[in-house]
């Protein structure tokens, strides 16, 4: 079954710019973009908790500048 949708000219132009090759269909383009936007494995509660703890550490000043870590590990 095929469905017709209406797009603003600007939206169509943006989709045209997103095509990998000229013969890629809009359906293929949209599905590729949707696949990139949807994460089938959302973050676990444990991971979300660790992220929140990291943000709290940064806000409390318990972090180190990135440049310092790079120098310390000799990654310059």
Buried (B, 14 or more C-beta within 10 A) or exposed (E): EEEEEEEEEEEEEEBEEEBEEEEBEBEEBEEBEEEEEEEEEEEEEEEEEEEEEEEEEEEEEEEEEEEEEEEEEEEE
